[in-house]
């Protein structure tokens, strides 16, 4: 039986941490699957779900555009492939991004979510912090969010569900097959967000198999 093929956009960022967390979540859920880095358009063709990690969103976007992976990922997301974007990944998923200090940016984005994201919303590296967040889709227990040069969602469309706020600021959202977080779930020991994402991937994979019969 073929397992789930989980891709992590492997151009720059928290690759090892997301890889480890995803493998642990697969094991905990007793799901058969593999976790591989996606660096090319060909890699992006062979996955069931994609994680876009934290890192430098401008670098990730430009490298993905250069090697032609960006357009194929856009197509896969449009076709329903589940995606989890964290920190820089949230910026990549937005229809528009700007920086709190320098204003408009010209970075390539996927424009997959109906959101406007502000980069460095909570300050630079020295303003990094952790916070206990309420994320109802993950249960009553609070989720420890790690914020490092974190963005935030400043505008969201009608189809976007707000999953969590820090004070009054939106820090996690979901739109159809896409989840975006301002924080780094891969840097803690709570696997619930990765498990939720893997459940989305598993459900879509099962529906695809039924449709092919």
N, C-alpha and C positions, 0 to 999 in steps of 0.2 A: 504494500500500500504506500503510495507516494505521500510524503509528509508536506507540511506547509513550507514554502520558501519565503523567508523573511529577508528583505533587503535593508541595509543601512547605507544611506548615501555616503559613500566613503571617500569624499574629496578633502575634507578637513573637519576638525572638531572632535567631539567626545565619542569617538568610534569604539574604542575598547570598552568603555563603560556601558554604552548601550548594547554592545554585543554580549557582554557578560550578563546584564540584567535580562535581556531577551532569552538567552539560553536557560537561565535559572527559572524564568517564568514558564517556558515550555516544559521544563522538567517538572515543575510544581503542578502544572495543569495536566501532566501526563499526555502531552500532545507530541506527536512525531513531527519533526521539522528541522530545518537548517537555517543558519544565520550567516549571510554573506554580505560583503561590502559591494555596493553598486557604484561603479566608476564610469561606465559607458552606457550608451543607448542599448547595446546588446544585453548587458547585465540587467537593465531595467525591464526587458521583455520577459525575463524568466522568473519573476517574483510574484508572490500573491499579496504582499503588503510591504509598505515602505516606511522606514523611520528616517526623518530628517533631523540630524542631531544639532546640538548647540555648537557654537564656534564663531567664525567670522562670516556673517551672512553675505557680505559683498563678495568675499573670496569664493565661497561655495557657489553662489549664483553665477559668477563669471566663469568659473571652471566648468560648471554644468552646461552653460550656454556654449562654451568653446568646444566641448567634446560631443555636443548635440544630444546630451542626455536630457536637458531641460524640456525640450519640446515633447519627447516621448513620455516623460513623466507626467507632463500636463495631460496628454492624451489618456494615459492609464488612469489618472485620477478622475478625469471626466467620464471614463467608462465604469467607474465604481470601485477601483482598487482602494482599499483602506490605507490611510496614511496617518502617522503620528509625527507632528513637528514640535520640537522643543526648543525654546529660546530662539536661536537663529533660525530654526526650522519654522517657528511661528511667523517670523518676518518673511521667510521665503514663500509661505502659503498665502500671504495677504495680497489683496488687490492693489494696495498702496502702502508704502512705508516711508516714514520720514524720521529724522534724528532730532531728539529733544534740543540739542545744542546747535547743530549746523543746518537744520531744516531739511529741505527736500533732498532726496538721494536719487541717483540714476541707476541703482543696482538692479540687475535682472531678478524678477520674482515670478512665481508660478501663477499668481492671481487666481488661486483655486478657491479661496474663501472670501466671502463678502464682508471683509473687515479692513479697517485702517489701523496700522500698527505704528506706535512710537518707539523708536529704538532708544536704548539707554534711558528708559523712562524713570528708573529709580536711582540713577547716578552711574558713575564709573566703577572700576574694579574695587576701589576702597570702600564703596558703599554697599558691597555685597552683603547679603543677610539670609537668614532662614526664618520661616514662619509656618505655623500650623494652619492649614487651610481646610475649610469645609468643602468637600466635593461629594455631593449627595449620590451621584451615580456609582461611587466606590464604596458606599456604606456610611454608617454613622461615625466611625473612627476617623479622626482628622488625619490629613496627609501632610507630611513634613516637606514643604517646598524649599528648594535651594535656589536662591536668586543671585545670579552673577551677571552684572551689566545687563540686567533683564529688560526686555521690552514690555509693553502693555498694549491692550486693545483699547483704542480710543473711540472707534465707531464700529457698529456691527449691524448687519442687515436683518431683515425679518426672519430669514431662514436659519439664522445663527443662534444656537442655544448657548447661553452663558453657563458654564459648568462651575466656575469659582471666581470669587473676588478676594483681593487683599485690601482690607478697608473698603473703599468704594470703587477700587480700580479693578477692571476685568483682567484676570490672569490665566483663564482657561476657557476654551470655547469648543463647540462641536457643530459641524455642519455636514449633514448626511454621513458620508464615509470618511470624514476628516476630523481629527482632533488636533488642537494646537494649545500648547502651554507656554507661559512666559518663564517658567521655572524648569529646573533640571531633575526629572524624576529618576534618572539613571544614577544620580550621585548619592542617593539614600538607599536604605535596605528595604523599603516598602515597594513591593512588586505589583501592587494593585492596578496601577495605570497601564503597565505593560501587559498584564493579564487581560484587562478590559480590551485593549487594542488587539491582542491575539485572539480573543473571542470574536471580535468583529471579523478578523481575517478568516477564522475557521468557519463562521457562519456563511460568509460569502463563498468560500471554497465549496462548501456542501451544496449551496444553491446552484452553483455553476455545474457541479457534477450531475445534479438532478436534471438541469436544463439540457445537458448534453445527451441524456439517455433517450 
